[in-house]
Amino acid sequence: MRYLFPLLLLLSMLTVLLPGCEPKEEIITTDPSAKLEFSTDTVTFDTVFVQTGTVTKRLWVFNRNKRAVRVEEIRLAAQQGTTYQVTIGGDAGPTARNVEIRGNDSLLVLVKATVQPGTDKPFLVEDQLLFRTNKNDQQVRLIAYGQNAYFHNAEVLPCNAVWRNDKPHVIYNSVLVDSTCTLTIEEGARIYSHAGSAIIVKGTLRVNPALAPTNEVKPDDKRIVRFAGDRLEKFYNDIPGQWSGIQFIASTRNIRTNVLRYCEIKNASFGVLVYNPNDSRPRPKVTVENCVIQNISGQGLTFASGGQSFAGGGVLSFSGDVDVSNTMLTNCGEYAVAGFQGGAYNLQHCTVANYTPQFVRRETASLTFSNALPVDAPTYRVAPSVTMHNSIVWGSIEDELLFVDGNAYAGSVNISNSLLRTKGYNKTGSATTLGLQGNNNLINVDPKFKRTPLNAFDGKFDYRLDTLSAASNKGGAIGLPVLNRDLRNVLRNLATPDLGAYERLNP
């Protein structure tokens, strides 16, 4: 053992004196059979608005050979005026030459599309990404579906503007309907807003005001006006918070009723925001009829004008007057309907099915009302007036209904013939029940929707009532007439209508 240490010392010294070992240069094969493989043979982009870029997609180029290959040239087939932009191995440009790919290694190519103007209808724009290796020519197809649109960029709209339905409308940096003006949106119009953009209304907005359907309006009906974000890739179909919604701002001249009829509002920070934090009179008034509001989240947005931060909501009102009827609200990460610091709220035949699969945990009640703004130490309080009939308020948490400081305005709350999920207001005789145990309300009874995130895992949800639903035939008229038709324009049983936005059809 006494010789072991000197021996190890000698070996370490010899190692230091040996010349450095340089890695051998990898042999590059010139065999024509050494072809490339690709993660896909076609890179496809969904419908892209002209002059608007898409998301970036990845194309992996594989060398399955043991030896390295030298790709003599990688280029776009259309060198000039091409729709596509590529980044090859980190270098942007339409062409790359003598690109080496080590044996059993890969190369990343990033592809993006910007479609130039063409026909008014959707049109196909195709190119090829060409690869030449050892005299072999290979290609990957690039396909994008383009569409022209009306573009509105930081625009104060002309008074009495009418948005037609012949082409989509794309909003950048928001648009404003001024205090003396009206914007009318025709039936079937499609409105797409870029990230952070909104429709800001100081005047009057009328959506589908002339639509008077004579038959059933199904979810895919072409007459529905659709509001969404401008990312049309499939991945973004149900992602909340992509744009900032329809915002009604207080104005001394805003005395006319804003109407949203037969529309879908989705993937926004707000569906409908009524912003009147100083309780200015006359209050902004909004009527929402036969609409679907879904996939909404604000994630703590900040209003610079008020210096305050608020969460998002399907219908969120600060001292506004809001009538909502025959409307469904779902997947709202903070609130489905919320009213703060006064205002009048009238909900008839609404379905709040606020399952929120897009969110880890929702802690706020779907329906929340308060006599103050949701800020620290509010100094100004105005009692809200809340009327709700023949509706369903259900969701993924135990308390889907909250009246902040509710005892102070219990006399202004009238809820009847409704199905409610509530833990805080389910005790008869409690000072905070607000009469919910009476007036033919159903408390904590599962409405049994047809397909929810609890029993449908394909994302195809259906919030109509199942045949065994306790909400069937439980509606009635207490002070207000029953609405003749439901969200889909189906005739109701006026004597004993179903609760919620949908009347169950007889088999």
Buried (B, 14 or more C-beta within 10 A) or exposed (E): EEEEEEEEEEEEEEEEEEEEEEEEEEEBBEEEEBBBEBBEEEBEBBBBBBBBEBBEBEBEBBBEBEBBBBBBBBBBBBEEEBBBBBBBBEEEEBEBEEBBBBBEBBBEBBBBBBBEEBEEEEBEBEBBBBBBBBEBEBBBBBBBBBBBBBBBEEBEBEEEBEBEBEBBBBBBEBBBBBBEBBBBBBBBBBBBBBEBBBBBBBBBBBBBBEBEBEEEBEEEBEBBBBBBBBBBBEEBBBBBBBBBBBBBBBBEEBEBBBBBBBBBBBBBBBBBBBBBBEBBEBBBBBBBBBBBBBBBBBEEBEBEEBEBEBBBBBBBBBBBBBBBBBBBBBBBBBBBBBBBBBBBBBBBBBBBBBBBBBBEEBEBBBBBBBBBBBBEEBEEBBBBBBBBBBBBBBBBBEBBBBBBEBEBBBEBBBBBBBBBBBBBBBEEEEEEBBBBBEBBBBBEBBBBBBBBBEEEEEEEBBBBBBEEBBBBBBBBBEEBEBBEBBBBBBEBBEEEBBBBBBBBEEE
